């Protein structure tokens, strides 16, 4: 099982990715479009990624915003549903 530091790192990556594509995860939770388990699942899903370095490079390159997450993102489908206004 991943360590606490790993969970924290990936929680930051999930939040940064969501923000980069214009999604406020806290707002989505308050709107009922996503629950806390969904956020936890996204972080856990992210911990299984072997491309965190590439993710961080992408996040730096698209700090000003992007339309969609990169194809390597393990949470791409989740983010696309949230961006489309669908419940995750």
N, C-alpha and C positions, 0 to 999 in steps of 0.2 A: 504494500500500500504506500502511496506517495507520502512524503513527509510534509509537515506543516509549511515549511518554506516553499516547497513545490506548489502546494495549494495556493499559497499567497501569490506566488509569481504568476500562476495561471489565472487566478482571479483578476489580477491586474491586466493581464493580456486580454481576457474576455471583455472586461470593461472598456479597455482602450479600443478594441476592435469594434465593439458596439458603438462607442462614441465616434469613431472614425467614419462610420457609415450613417451617422445621424440617429442612432437609437439610444435613448436614455433608459437603461434597464430598470432603474428605480421607478420611473414613470410607468413603464409597461407593467410592473408588478402592481402599482397602485391602481392602474386602469383595469386590472384583472386579466390582461392579455397573457401574462406570464406569472407563474407562482414561484415561491422561493425554492421549491424542489427543482423547478426548471432551471433556475440560475445555478443551483448546486450541480445539476446534471451537466450543464454547459461547462462549468469549471472542471468537473471530473473528466468529461470528454476531452477537454483541452489538455489535461495532464497526460493523455495517451499520445499526444502529438510528438513526432520526432523532428519537427521543423520549427522549433521555437526561435531559433536564430533568424531564420528566413521571415518569420512572423514579425519579429522586432524590427527587422530591416524594412519590411513593408509598412509597418506602422509609422516609422520615421519618414518614409517617402510620401506617405499619404496623411501626414499630420493635419493637413488642411481640409481633409475630407475625401471621401470616395463614395461611389454609388453602391458598391457591393464589396464584400470581403473577397480576398484572393481565393482562387480555386483550392489552395492547400488547406484552407480553414476547415477544421473538423466540425465547426458550428455554423457553417455556411447556410445550410437549409433552415436552421432555427432563425438566424438573422434575417434571411429572406422572407420567412413567414411573418416575423415581427415587423419588418419594414413594410410589408404589404397590408399590415393591419389585421392579420389573422392571429387567432389564439394559438399559442405554442403548446 
